[in-house]
Every structure is written in C-alpha cells, then in structure tokens.
C-alpha cells in the first residue's frame, strides 16, 4: 500500500473523529467518552493502515 493511500485512509477516519466526537459529547456531556471514541477510531484506522 503506497503512502497516498495510507494518508487517504487517515483522512477518511478524520471526518468521523470530528463529527462523531461532537455527537458523543452532545449525548454524554463529558470528554471521557469522547476520548474513548477517539482511541477506538485510532485503533481501527491503525489496523487499516498497517495492512
């Protein structure tokens, strides 16, 4: 997998991180669930990029 494809995957996961982080904060009114959500996204994105 070339570098441009890896960067594209990371950008693809960046949009849900921003939008989803706002939604999670609106539901729970706390930053701890947002951090958990962001960490899960990082693990999933890392799994896709490492292939």
mmCIF entry with sequence, helices, sheets and N, C-alpha, C, O atoms, coordinates in Angstrom:
data_MODEL
# 
_entry.id   MODEL 
# 
_entity.id                         1 
_entity.type                       polymer 
_entity.pdbx_number_of_molecules   1 
# 
_entity_poly.entity_id                      1 
_entity_poly.type                           'polypeptide(L)' 
_entity_poly.nstd_linkage                   no 
_entity_poly.nstd_monomer                   no 
_entity_poly.pdbx_seq_one_letter_code       
;(UNK)(UNK)(UNK)(UNK)(UNK)(UNK)(UNK)(UNK)(UNK)(UNK)(UNK)(UNK)(UNK)(UNK)(UNK)(UNK)
(UNK)(UNK)(UNK)(UNK)(UNK)(UNK)(UNK)(UNK)(UNK)(UNK)(UNK)(UNK)(UNK)(UNK)(UNK)(UNK)
(UNK)(UNK)(UNK)(UNK)(UNK)(UNK)(UNK)(UNK)(UNK)(UNK)(UNK)(UNK)(UNK)(UNK)(UNK)(UNK)
(UNK)(UNK)(UNK)
;
_entity_poly.pdbx_seq_one_letter_code_can   XXXXXXXXXXXXXXXXXXXXXXXXXXXXXXXXXXXXXXXXXXXXXXXXXXX 
_entity_poly.pdbx_strand_id                 A 
# 
loop_
_entity_poly_seq.entity_id 
_entity_poly_seq.num 
_entity_poly_seq.mon_id 
_entity_poly_seq.hetero 
1 1  UNK n 
1 2  UNK n 
1 3  UNK n 
1 4  UNK n 
1 5  UNK n 
1 6  UNK n 
1 7  UNK n 
1 8  UNK n 
1 9  UNK n 
1 10 UNK n 
1 11 UNK n 
1 12 UNK n 
1 13 UNK n 
1 14 UNK n 
1 15 UNK n 
1 16 UNK n 
1 17 UNK n 
1 18 UNK n 
1 19 UNK n 
1 20 UNK n 
1 21 UNK n 
1 22 UNK n 
1 23 UNK n 
1 24 UNK n 
1 25 UNK n 
1 26 UNK n 
1 27 UNK n 
1 28 UNK n 
1 29 UNK n 
1 30 UNK n 
1 31 UNK n 
1 32 UNK n 
1 33 UNK n 
1 34 UNK n 
1 35 UNK n 
1 36 UNK n 
1 37 UNK n 
1 38 UNK n 
1 39 UNK n 
1 40 UNK n 
1 41 UNK n 
1 42 UNK n 
1 43 UNK n 
1 44 UNK n 
1 45 UNK n 
1 46 UNK n 
1 47 UNK n 
1 48 UNK n 
1 49 UNK n 
1 50 UNK n 
1 51 UNK n 
# 
_struct_asym.id          A 
_struct_asym.entity_id   1 
# 
loop_
_struct_conf.conf_type_id 
_struct_conf.id 
_struct_conf.pdbx_PDB_helix_id 
_struct_conf.beg_label_comp_id 
_struct_conf.beg_label_asym_id 
_struct_conf.beg_label_seq_id 
_struct_conf.pdbx_beg_PDB_ins_code 
_struct_conf.end_label_comp_id 
_struct_conf.end_label_asym_id 
_struct_conf.end_label_seq_id 
_struct_conf.pdbx_end_PDB_ins_code 
_struct_conf.beg_auth_comp_id 
_struct_conf.beg_auth_asym_id 
_struct_conf.beg_auth_seq_id 
_struct_conf.end_auth_comp_id 
_struct_conf.end_auth_asym_id 
_struct_conf.end_auth_seq_id 
_struct_conf.pdbx_PDB_helix_class 
_struct_conf.details 
_struct_conf.pdbx_PDB_helix_length 
HELX_P HELX_P1 AA1 UNK A 3  ? UNK A 28 ? UNK A 3  UNK A 28 1 ? 26 
HELX_P HELX_P2 AA2 UNK A 31 ? UNK A 50 ? UNK A 31 UNK A 50 1 ? 20 
# 
_struct_conf_type.id          HELX_P 
_struct_conf_type.criteria    ? 
_struct_conf_type.reference   ? 
# 
loop_
_atom_site.group_PDB 
_atom_site.id 
_atom_site.type_symbol 
_atom_site.label_atom_id 
_atom_site.label_alt_id 
_atom_site.label_comp_id 
_atom_site.label_asym_id 
_atom_site.label_entity_id 
_atom_site.label_seq_id 
_atom_site.pdbx_PDB_ins_code 
_atom_site.Cartn_x 
_atom_site.Cartn_y 
_atom_site.Cartn_z 
_atom_site.occupancy 
_atom_site.B_iso_or_equiv 
_atom_site.pdbx_formal_charge 
_atom_site.auth_seq_id 
_atom_site.auth_comp_id 
_atom_site.auth_asym_id 
_atom_site.auth_atom_id 
_atom_site.pdbx_PDB_model_num 
ATOM 1   N N  . UNK A 1 1  ? 0.857   -1.157 0.000  1.00 0.00 ? 1  UNK A N  1 
ATOM 2   C CA . UNK A 1 1  ? 0.000   0.000  0.000  1.00 0.00 ? 1  UNK A CA 1 
ATOM 3   C C  . UNK A 1 1  ? 0.914   1.234  0.000  1.00 0.00 ? 1  UNK A C  1 
ATOM 4   O O  . UNK A 1 1  ? 1.832   1.341  0.813  1.00 0.00 ? 1  UNK A O  1 
ATOM 5   N N  . UNK A 1 2  ? 0.646   2.147  -0.917 1.00 0.00 ? 2  UNK A N  1 
ATOM 6   C CA . UNK A 1 2  ? 1.516   3.317  -1.015 1.00 0.00 ? 2  UNK A CA 1 
ATOM 7   C C  . UNK A 1 2  ? 1.112   4.400  -0.009 1.00 0.00 ? 2  UNK A C  1 
ATOM 8   O O  . UNK A 1 2  ? 0.073   4.314  0.644  1.00 0.00 ? 2  UNK A O  1 
ATOM 9   N N  . UNK A 1 3  ? 1.961   5.410  0.091  1.00 0.00 ? 3  UNK A N  1 
ATOM 10  C CA . UNK A 1 3  ? 1.791   6.454  1.103  1.00 0.00 ? 3  UNK A CA 1 
ATOM 11  C C  . UNK A 1 3  ? 0.508   7.259  0.874  1.00 0.00 ? 3  UNK A C  1 
ATOM 12  O O  . UNK A 1 3  ? -0.182  7.596  1.836  1.00 0.00 ? 3  UNK A O  1 
ATOM 13  N N  . UNK A 1 4  ? 0.182   7.568  -0.370 1.00 0.00 ? 4  UNK A N  1 
ATOM 14  C CA . UNK A 1 4  ? -1.013  8.368  -0.629 1.00 0.00 ? 4  UNK A CA 1 
ATOM 15  C C  . UNK A 1 4  ? -2.289  7.631  -0.211 1.00 0.00 ? 4  UNK A C  1 
ATOM 16  O O  . UNK A 1 4  ? -3.238  8.251  0.269  1.00 0.00 ? 4  UNK A O  1 
ATOM 17  N N  . UNK A 1 5  ? -2.308  6.324  -0.392 1.00 0.00 ? 5  UNK A N  1 
ATOM 18  C CA . UNK A 1 5  ? -3.483  5.550  0.033  1.00 0.00 ? 5  UNK A CA 1 
ATOM 19  C C  . UNK A 1 5  ? -3.599  5.529  1.554  1.00 0.00 ? 5  UNK A C  1 
ATOM 20  O O  . UNK A 1 5  ? -4.703  5.635  2.088  1.00 0.00 ? 5  UNK A O  1 
ATOM 21  N N  . UNK A 1 6  ? -2.471  5.394  2.263  1.00 0.00 ? 6  UNK A N  1 
ATOM 22  C CA . UNK A 1 6  ? -2.482  5.424  3.717  1.00 0.00 ? 6  UNK A CA 1 
ATOM 23  C C  . UNK A 1 6  ? -2.968  6.773  4.233  1.00 0.00 ? 6  UNK A C  1 
ATOM 24  O O  . UNK A 1 6  ? -3.761  6.827  5.172  1.00 0.00 ? 6  UNK A O  1 
ATOM 25  N N  . UNK A 1 7  ? -2.504  7.849  3.633  1.00 0.00 ? 7  UNK A N  1 
ATOM 26  C CA . UNK A 1 7  ? -2.956  9.180  4.045  1.00 0.00 ? 7  UNK A CA 1 
ATOM 27  C C  . UNK A 1 7  ? -4.441  9.368  3.756  1.00 0.00 ? 7  UNK A C  1 
ATOM 28  O O  . UNK A 1 7  ? -5.145  10.009 4.536  1.00 0.00 ? 7  UNK A O  1 
ATOM 29  N N  . UNK A 1 8  ? -4.919  8.825  2.658  1.00 0.00 ? 8  UNK A N  1 
ATOM 30  C CA . UNK A 1 8  ? -6.338  8.899  2.339  1.00 0.00 ? 8  UNK A CA 1 
ATOM 31  C C  . UNK A 1 8  ? -7.189  8.175  3.359  1.00 0.00 ? 8  UNK A C  1 
ATOM 32  O O  . UNK A 1 8  ? -8.264  8.653  3.721  1.00 0.00 ? 8  UNK A O  1 
ATOM 33  N N  . UNK A 1 9  ? -6.723  7.026  3.829  1.00 0.00 ? 9  UNK A N  1 
ATOM 34  C CA . UNK A 1 9  ? -7.446  6.285  4.859  1.00 0.00 ? 9  UNK A CA 1 
ATOM 35  C C  . UNK A 1 9  ? -7.490  7.088  6.153  1.00 0.00 ? 9  UNK A C  1 
ATOM 36  O O  . UNK A 1 9  ? -8.524  7.131  6.819  1.00 0.00 ? 9  UNK A O  1 
ATOM 37  N N  . UNK A 1 10 ? -6.381  7.724  6.513  1.00 0.00 ? 10 UNK A N  1 
ATOM 38  C CA . UNK A 1 10 ? -6.360  8.530  7.740  1.00 0.00 ? 10 UNK A CA 1 
ATOM 39  C C  . UNK A 1 10 ? -7.289  9.734  7.636  1.00 0.00 ? 10 UNK A C  1 
ATOM 40  O O  . UNK A 1 10 ? -7.935  10.097 8.619  1.00 0.00 ? 10 UNK A O  1 
ATOM 41  N N  . UNK A 1 11 ? -7.366  10.354 6.469  1.00 0.00 ? 11 UNK A N  1 
ATOM 42  C CA . UNK A 1 11 ? -8.307  11.461 6.280  1.00 0.00 ? 11 UNK A CA 1 
ATOM 43  C C  . UNK A 1 11 ? -9.732  10.956 6.350  1.00 0.00 ? 11 UNK A C  1 
ATOM 44  O O  . UNK A 1 11 ? -10.602 11.615 6.919  1.00 0.00 ? 11 UNK A O  1 
ATOM 45  N N  . UNK A 1 12 ? -9.975  9.789  5.774  1.00 0.00 ? 12 UNK A N  1 
ATOM 46  C CA . UNK A 1 12 ? -11.308 9.188  5.812  1.00 0.00 ? 12 UNK A CA 1 
ATOM 47  C C  . UNK A 1 12 ? -11.759 8.937  7.252  1.00 0.00 ? 12 UNK A C  1 
ATOM 48  O O  . UNK A 1 12 ? -12.944 9.073  7.557  1.00 0.00 ? 12 UNK A O  1 
ATOM 49  N N  . UNK A 1 13 ? -10.842 8.577  8.128  1.00 0.00 ? 13 UNK A N  1 
ATOM 50  C CA . UNK A 1 13 ? -11.176 8.374  9.531  1.00 0.00 ? 13 UNK A CA 1 
ATOM 51  C C  . UNK A 1 13 ? -11.152 9.676  10.321 1.00 0.00 ? 13 UNK A C  1 
ATOM 52  O O  . UNK A 1 13 ? -11.642 9.712  11.450 1.00 0.00 ? 13 UNK A O  1 
ATOM 53  N N  . UNK A 1 14 ? -10.596 10.743 9.761  1.00 0.00 ? 14 UNK A N  1 
ATOM 54  C CA . UNK A 1 14 ? -10.576 12.032 10.448 1.00 0.00 ? 14 UNK A CA 1 
ATOM 55  C C  . UNK A 1 14 ? -11.940 12.679 10.502 1.00 0.00 ? 14 UNK A C  1 
ATOM 56  O O  . UNK A 1 14 ? -12.273 13.336 11.488 1.00 0.00 ? 14 UNK A O  1 
ATOM 57  N N  . UNK A 1 15 ? -12.726 12.508 9.475  1.00 0.00 ? 15 UNK A N  1 
ATOM 58  C CA . UNK A 1 15 ? -14.067 13.102 9.438  1.00 0.00 ? 15 UNK A CA 1 
ATOM 59  C C  . UNK A 1 15 ? -14.968 12.497 10.513 1.00 0.00 ? 15 UNK A C  1 
ATOM 60  O O  . UNK A 1 15 ? -15.603 13.256 11.245 1.00 0.00 ? 15 UNK A O  1 
ATOM 61  N N  . UNK A 1 16 ? -15.060 11.172 10.648 1.00 0.00 ? 16 UNK A N  1 
ATOM 62  C CA . UNK A 1 16 ? -15.871 10.636 11.749 1.00 0.00 ? 16 UNK A CA 1 
ATOM 63  C C  . UNK A 1 16 ? -15.330 11.011 13.126 1.00 0.00 ? 16 UNK A C  1 
ATOM 64  O O  . UNK A 1 16 ? -16.092 11.096 14.089 1.00 0.00 ? 16 UNK A O  1 
ATOM 65  N N  . UNK A 1 17 ? -14.029 11.235 13.224 1.00 0.00 ? 17 UNK A N  1 
ATOM 66  C CA . UNK A 1 17 ? -13.470 11.629 14.517 1.00 0.00 ? 17 UNK A CA 1 
ATOM 67  C C  . UNK A 1 17 ? -13.996 12.992 14.928 1.00 0.00 ? 17 UNK A C  1 
ATOM 68  O O  . UNK A 1 17 ? -14.331 13.199 16.094 1.00 0.00 ? 17 UNK A O  1 
ATOM 69  N N  . UNK A 1 18 ? -14.074 13.919 13.996 1.00 0.00 ? 18 UNK A N  1 
ATOM 70  C CA . UNK A 1 18 ? -14.548 15.270 14.312 1.00 0.00 ? 18 UNK A CA 1 
ATOM 71  C C  . UNK A 1 18 ? -16.057 15.265 14.527 1.00 0.00 ? 18 UNK A C  1 
ATOM 72  O O  . UNK A 1 18 ? -16.540 15.743 15.553 1.00 0.00 ? 18 UNK A O  1 
ATOM 73  N N  . UNK A 1 19 ? -16.794 14.733 13.574 1.00 0.00 ? 19 UNK A N  1 
ATOM 74  C CA . UNK A 1 19 ? -18.259 14.729 13.664 1.00 0.00 ? 19 UNK A CA 1 
ATOM 75  C C  . UNK A 1 19 ? -18.722 13.812 14.805 1.00 0.00 ? 19 UNK A C  1 
ATOM 76  O O  . UNK A 1 19 ? -19.563 14.200 15.616 1.00 0.00 ? 19 UNK A O  1 
ATOM 77  N N  . UNK A 1 20 ? -18.175 12.611 14.859 1.00 0.00 ? 20 UNK A N  1 
ATOM 78  C CA . UNK A 1 20 ? -18.571 11.657 15.888 1.00 0.00 ? 20 UNK A CA 1 
ATOM 79  C C  . UNK A 1 20 ? -18.196 12.129 17.283 1.00 0.00 ? 20 UNK A C  1 
ATOM 80  O O  . UNK A 1 20 ? -18.934 11.888 18.239 1.00 0.00 ? 20 UNK A O  1 
ATOM 81  N N  . UNK A 1 21 ? -17.054 12.799 17.409 1.00 0.00 ? 21 UNK A N  1 
ATOM 82  C CA . UNK A 1 21 ? -16.672 13.332 18.709 1.00 0.00 ? 21 UNK A CA 1 
ATOM 83  C C  . UNK A 1 21 ? -17.680 14.352 19.215 1.00 0.00 ? 21 UNK A C  1 
ATOM 84  O O  . UNK A 1 21 ? -17.999 14.377 20.403 1.00 0.00 ? 21 UNK A O  1 
ATOM 85  N N  . UNK A 1 22 ? -18.177 15.186 18.322 1.00 0.00 ? 22 UNK A N  1 
ATOM 86  C CA . UNK A 1 22 ? -19.205 16.154 18.702 1.00 0.00 ? 22 UNK A CA 1 
ATOM 87  C C  . UNK A 1 22 ? -20.507 15.495 19.092 1.00 0.00 ? 22 UNK A C  1 
ATOM 88  O O  . UNK A 1 22 ? -21.170 15.925 20.036 1.00 0.00 ? 22 UNK A O  1 
ATOM 89  N N  . UNK A 1 23 ? -20.875 14.457 18.371 1.00 0.00 ? 23 UNK A N  1 
ATOM 90  C CA . UNK A 1 23 ? -22.118 13.744 18.689 1.00 0.00 ? 23 UNK A CA 1 
ATOM 91  C C  . UNK A 1 23 ? -21.998 13.036 20.038 1.00 0.00 ? 23 UNK A C  1 
ATOM 92  O O  . UNK A 1 23 ? -22.924 13.070 20.848 1.00 0.00 ? 23 UNK A O  1 
ATOM 93  N N  . UNK A 1 24 ? -20.851 12.397 20.271 1.00 0.00 ? 24 UNK A N  1 
ATOM 94  C CA . UNK A 1 24 ? -20.649 11.706 21.545 1.00 0.00 ? 24 UNK A CA 1 
ATOM 95  C C  . UNK A 1 24 ? -20.666 12.706 22.693 1.00 0.00 ? 24 UNK A C  1 
ATOM 96  O O  . UNK A 1 24 ? -21.235 12.423 23.747 1.00 0.00 ? 24 UNK A O  1 
ATOM 97  N N  . UNK A 1 25 ? -20.051 13.873 22.507 1.00 0.00 ? 25 UNK A N  1 
ATOM 98  C CA . UNK A 1 25 ? -20.071 14.886 23.562 1.00 0.00 ? 25 UNK A CA 1 
ATOM 99  C C  . UNK A 1 25 ? -21.489 15.400 23.806 1.00 0.00 ? 25 UNK A C  1 
ATOM 100 O O  . UNK A 1 25 ? -21.874 15.643 24.950 1.00 0.00 ? 25 UNK A O  1 
ATOM 101 N N  . UNK A 1 26 ? -22.259 15.563 22.743 1.00 0.00 ? 26 UNK A N  1 
ATOM 102 C CA . UNK A 1 26 ? -23.633 16.041 22.898 1.00 0.00 ? 26 UNK A CA 1 
ATOM 103 C C  . UNK A 1 26 ? -24.493 15.026 23.643 1.00 0.00 ? 26 UNK A C  1 
ATOM 104 O O  . UNK A 1 26 ? -25.409 15.413 24.369 1.00 0.00 ? 26 UNK A O  1 
ATOM 105 N N  . UNK A 1 27 ? -24.219 13.753 23.480 1.00 0.00 ? 27 UNK A N  1 
ATOM 106 C CA . UNK A 1 27 ? -25.003 12.721 24.162 1.00 0.00 ? 27 UNK A CA 1 
ATOM 107 C C  . UNK A 1 27 ? -24.612 12.610 25.639 1.00 0.00 ? 27 UNK A C  1 
ATOM 108 O O  . UNK A 1 27 ? -25.478 12.559 26.511 1.00 0.00 ? 27 UNK A O  1 
ATOM 109 N N  . UNK A 1 28 ? -23.293 12.573 25.915 1.00 0.00 ? 28 UNK A N  1 
ATOM 110 C CA . UNK A 1 28 ? -22.827 12.279 27.270 1.00 0.00 ? 28 UNK A CA 1 
ATOM 111 C C  . UNK A 1 28 ? -22.434 13.521 28.077 1.00 0.00 ? 28 UNK A C  1 
ATOM 112 O O  . UNK A 1 28 ? -22.338 13.435 29.301 1.00 0.00 ? 28 UNK A O  1 
ATOM 113 N N  . UNK A 1 29 ? -22.207 14.657 27.444 1.00 0.00 ? 29 UNK A N  1 
ATOM 114 C CA . UNK A 1 29 ? -21.799 15.905 28.106 1.00 0.00 ? 29 UNK A CA 1 
ATOM 115 C C  . UNK A 1 29 ? -20.545 15.733 28.950 1.00 0.00 ? 29 UNK A C  1 
ATOM 116 O O  . UNK A 1 29 ? -20.427 16.297 30.038 1.00 0.00 ? 29 UNK A O  1 
ATOM 117 N N  . UNK A 1 30 ? -19.611 14.941 28.427 1.00 0.00 ? 30 UNK A N  1 
ATOM 118 C CA . UNK A 1 30 ? -18.349 14.699 29.103 1.00 0.00 ? 30 UNK A CA 1 
ATOM 119 C C  . UNK A 1 30 ? -17.293 14.373 28.041 1.00 0.00 ? 30 UNK A C  1 
ATOM 120 O O  . UNK A 1 30 ? -17.602 13.834 26.978 1.00 0.00 ? 30 UNK A O  1 
ATOM 121 N N  . UNK A 1 31 ? -16.049 14.712 28.357 1.00 0.00 ? 31 UNK A N  1 
ATOM 122 C CA . UNK A 1 31 ? -14.989 14.450 27.391 1.00 0.00 ? 31 UNK A CA 1 
ATOM 123 C C  . UNK A 1 31 ? -14.410 13.036 27.495 1.00 0.00 ? 31 UNK A C  1 
ATOM 124 O O  . UNK A 1 31 ? -13.729 12.589 26.571 1.00 0.00 ? 31 UNK A O  1 
ATOM 125 N N  . UNK A 1 32 ? -14.657 12.342 28.568 1.00 0.00 ? 32 UNK A N  1 
ATOM 126 C CA . UNK A 1 32 ? -14.106 10.990 28.719 1.00 0.00 ? 32 UNK A CA 1 
ATOM 127 C C  . UNK A 1 32 ? -14.664 10.037 27.660 1.00 0.00 ? 32 UNK A C  1 
ATOM 128 O O  . UNK A 1 32 ? -13.877 9.308  27.056 1.00 0.00 ? 32 UNK A O  1 
ATOM 129 N N  . UNK A 1 33 ? -15.978 9.998  27.397 1.00 0.00 ? 33 UNK A N  1 
ATOM 130 C CA . UNK A 1 33 ? -16.454 9.135  26.307 1.00 0.00 ? 33 UNK A CA 1 
ATOM 131 C C  . UNK A 1 33 ? -15.926 9.564  24.939 1.00 0.00 ? 33 UNK A C  1 
ATOM 132 O O  . UNK A 1 33 ? -15.754 8.730  24.050 1.00 0.00 ? 33 UNK A O  1 
ATOM 133 N N  . UNK A 1 34 ? -15.670 10.851 24.770 1.00 0.00 ? 34 UNK A N  1 
ATOM 134 C CA . UNK A 1 34 ? -15.108 11.329 23.504 1.00 0.00 ? 34 UNK A CA 1 
ATOM 135 C C  . UNK A 1 34 ? -13.704 10.772 23.325 1.00 0.00 ? 34 UNK A C  1 
ATOM 136 O O  . UNK A 1 34 ? -13.344 10.335 22.232 1.00 0.00 ? 34 UNK A O  1 
ATOM 137 N N  . UNK A 1 35 ? -12.904 10.782 24.394 1.00 0.00 ? 35 UNK A N  1 
ATOM 138 C CA . UNK A 1 35 ? -11.553 10.227 24.305 1.00 0.00 ? 35 UNK A CA 1 
ATOM 139 C C  . UNK A 1 35 ? -11.589 8.735  24.009 1.00 0.00 ? 35 UNK A C  1 
ATOM 140 O O  . UNK A 1 35 ? -10.774 8.238  23.231 1.00 0.00 ? 35 UNK A O  1 
ATOM 141 N N  . UNK A 1 36 ? -12.517 8.023  24.615 1.00 0.00 ? 36 UNK A N  1 
ATOM 142 C CA . UNK A 1 36 ? -12.652 6.583  24.342 1.00 0.00 ? 36 UNK A CA 1 
ATOM 143 C C  . UNK A 1 36 ? -13.026 6.359  22.883 1.00 0.00 ? 36 UNK A C  1 
ATOM 144 O O  . UNK A 1 36 ? -12.469 5.479  22.227 1.00 0.00 ? 36 UNK A O  1 
ATOM 145 N N  . UNK A 1 37 ? -13.960 7.146  22.374 1.00 0.00 ? 37 UNK A N  1 
ATOM 146 C CA . UNK A 1 37 ? -14.372 7.043  20.973 1.00 0.00 ? 37 UNK A CA 1 
ATOM 147 C C  . UNK A 1 37 ? -13.202 7.331  20.035 1.00 0.00 ? 37 UNK A C  1 
ATOM 148 O O  . UNK A 1 37 ? -13.004 6.630  19.042 1.00 0.00 ? 37 UNK A O  1 
ATOM 149 N N  . UNK A 1 38 ? -12.429 8.369  20.358 1.00 0.00 ? 38 UNK A N  1 
ATOM 150 C CA . UNK A 1 38 ? -11.278 8.725  19.520 1.00 0.00 ? 38 UNK A CA 1 
ATOM 151 C C  . UNK A 1 38 ? -10.215 7.624  19.545 1.00 0.00 ? 38 UNK A C  1 
ATOM 152 O O  . UNK A 1 38 ? -9.621  7.319  18.511 1.00 0.00 ? 38 UNK A O  1 
ATOM 153 N N  . UNK A 1 39 ? -9.973  7.035  20.693 1.00 0.00 ? 39 UNK A N  1 
ATOM 154 C CA . UNK A 1 39 ? -8.978  5.962  20.794 1.00 0.00 ? 39 UNK A CA 1 
ATOM 155 C C  . UNK A 1 39 ? -9.421  4.746  19.989 1.00 0.00 ? 39 UNK A C  1 
ATOM 156 O O  . UNK A 1 39 ? -8.605  4.114  19.317 1.00 0.00 ? 39 UNK A O  1 
ATOM 157 N N  . UNK A 1 40 ? -10.705 4.418  20.053 1.00 0.00 ? 40 UNK A N  1 
ATOM 158 C CA . UNK A 1 40 ? -11.207 3.303  19.236 1.00 0.00 ? 40 UNK A CA 1 
ATOM 159 C C  . UNK A 1 40 ? -11.019 3.583  17.751 1.00 0.00 ? 40 UNK A C  1 
ATOM 160 O O  . UNK A 1 40 ? -10.631 2.691  16.996 1.00 0.00 ? 40 UNK A O  1 
ATOM 161 N N  . UNK A 1 41 ? -11.290 4.810  17.328 1.00 0.00 ? 41 UNK A N  1 
ATOM 162 C CA . UNK A 1 41 ? -11.081 5.156  15.918 1.00 0.00 ? 41 UNK A CA 1 
ATOM 163 C C  . UNK A 1 41 ? -9.612  5.075  15.531 1.00 0.00 ? 41 UNK A C  1 
ATOM 164 O O  . UNK A 1 41 ? -9.284  4.656  14.421 1.00 0.00 ? 41 UNK A O  1 
ATOM 165 N N  . UNK A 1 42 ? -8.737  5.467  16.427 1.00 0.00 ? 42 UNK A N  1 
ATOM 166 C CA . UNK A 1 42 ? -7.295  5.392  16.139 1.00 0.00 ? 42 UNK A CA 1 
ATOM 167 C C  . UNK A 1 42 ? -6.873  3.934  15.942 1.00 0.00 ? 42 UNK A C  1 
ATOM 168 O O  . UNK A 1 42 ? -6.098  3.624  15.038 1.00 0.00 ? 42 UNK A O  1 
ATOM 169 N N  . UNK A 1 43 ? -7.390  3.039  16.796 1.00 0.00 ? 43 UNK A N  1 
ATOM 170 C CA . UNK A 1 43 ? -7.049  1.616  16.662 1.00 0.00 ? 43 UNK A CA 1 
ATOM 171 C C  . UNK A 1 43 ? -7.570  1.042  15.337 1.00 0.00 ? 43 UNK A C  1 
ATOM 172 O O  . UNK A 1 43 ? -6.870  0.285  14.665 1.00 0.00 ? 43 UNK A O  1 
ATOM 173 N N  . UNK A 1 44 ? -8.781  1.403  14.977 1.00 0.00 ? 44 UNK A N  1 
ATOM 174 C CA . UNK A 1 44 ? -9.358  0.895  13.727 1.00 0.00 ? 44 UNK A CA 1 
ATOM 175 C C  . UNK A 1 44 ? -8.597  1.457  12.519 1.00 0.00 ? 44 UNK A C  1 
ATOM 176 O O  . UNK A 1 44 ? -8.301  0.726  11.574 1.00 0.00 ? 44 UNK A O  1 
ATOM 177 N N  . UNK A 1 45 ? -8.286  2.743  12.555 1.00 0.00 ? 45 UNK A N  1 
ATOM 178 C CA . UNK A 1 45 ? -7.532  3.350  11.456 1.00 0.00 ? 45 UNK A CA 1 
ATOM 179 C C  . UNK A 1 45 ? -6.135  2.735  11.370 1.00 0.00 ? 45 UNK A C  1 
ATOM 180 O O  . UNK A 1 45 ? -5.630  2.486  10.275 1.00 0.00 ? 45 UNK A O  1 
ATOM 181 N N  . UNK A 1 46 ? -5.518  2.494  12.509 1.00 0.00 ? 46 UNK A N  1 
ATOM 182 C CA . UNK A 1 46 ? -4.203  1.860  12.523 1.00 0.00 ? 46 UNK A CA 1 
ATOM 183 C C  . UNK A 1 46 ? -4.236  0.462  11.946 1.00 0.00 ? 46 UNK A C  1 
ATOM 184 O O  . UNK A 1 46 ? -3.296  0.037  11.275 1.00 0.00 ? 46 UNK A O  1 
ATOM 185 N N  . UNK A 1 47 ? -5.322  -0.255 12.209 1.00 0.00 ? 47 UNK A N  1 
ATOM 186 C CA . UNK A 1 47 ? -5.459  -1.605 11.655 1.00 0.00 ? 47 UNK A CA 1 
ATOM 187 C C  . UNK A 1 47 ? -5.567  -1.555 10.127 1.00 0.00 ? 47 UNK A C  1 
ATOM 188 O O  . UNK A 1 47 ? -4.982  -2.389 9.436  1.00 0.00 ? 47 UNK A O  1 
ATOM 189 N N  . UNK A 1 48 ? -6.317  -0.572 9.597  1.00 0.00 ? 48 UNK A N  1 
ATOM 190 C CA . UNK A 1 48 ? -6.426  -0.450 8.157  1.00 0.00 ? 48 UNK A CA 1 
ATOM 191 C C  . UNK A 1 48 ? -5.115  -0.011 7.514  1.00 0.00 ? 48 UNK A C  1 
ATOM 192 O O  . UNK A 1 48 ? -4.745  -0.507 6.450  1.00 0.00 ? 48 UNK A O  1 
ATOM 193 N N  . UNK A 1 49 ? -4.419  0.909  8.154  1.00 0.00 ? 49 UNK A N  1 
ATOM 194 C CA . UNK A 1 49 ? -3.177  1.426  7.585  1.00 0.00 ? 49 UNK A CA 1 
ATOM 195 C C  . UNK A 1 49 ? -2.068  0.394  7.645  1.00 0.00 ? 49 UNK A C  1 
ATOM 196 O O  . UNK A 1 49 ? -1.216  0.351  6.756  1.00 0.00 ? 49 UNK A O  1 
ATOM 197 N N  . UNK A 1 50 ? -2.063  -0.437 8.678  1.00 0.00 ? 50 UNK A N  1 
ATOM 198 C CA . UNK A 1 50 ? -0.978  -1.406 8.826  1.00 0.00 ? 50 UNK A CA 1 
ATOM 199 C C  . UNK A 1 50 ? -1.047  -2.561 7.833  1.00 0.00 ? 50 UNK A C  1 
ATOM 200 O O  . UNK A 1 50 ? -0.070  -3.293 7.678  1.00 0.00 ? 50 UNK A O  1 
ATOM 201 N N  . UNK A 1 51 ? -2.181  -2.736 7.160  1.00 0.00 ? 51 UNK A N  1 
ATOM 202 C CA . UNK A 1 51 ? -2.307  -3.824 6.190  1.00 0.00 ? 51 UNK A CA 1 
ATOM 203 C C  . UNK A 1 51 ? -1.400  -3.617 5.005  1.00 0.00 ? 51 UNK A C  1 
ATOM 204 O O  . UNK A 1 51 ? -1.380  -4.441 4.092  1.00 0.00 ? 51 UNK A O  1 
# 
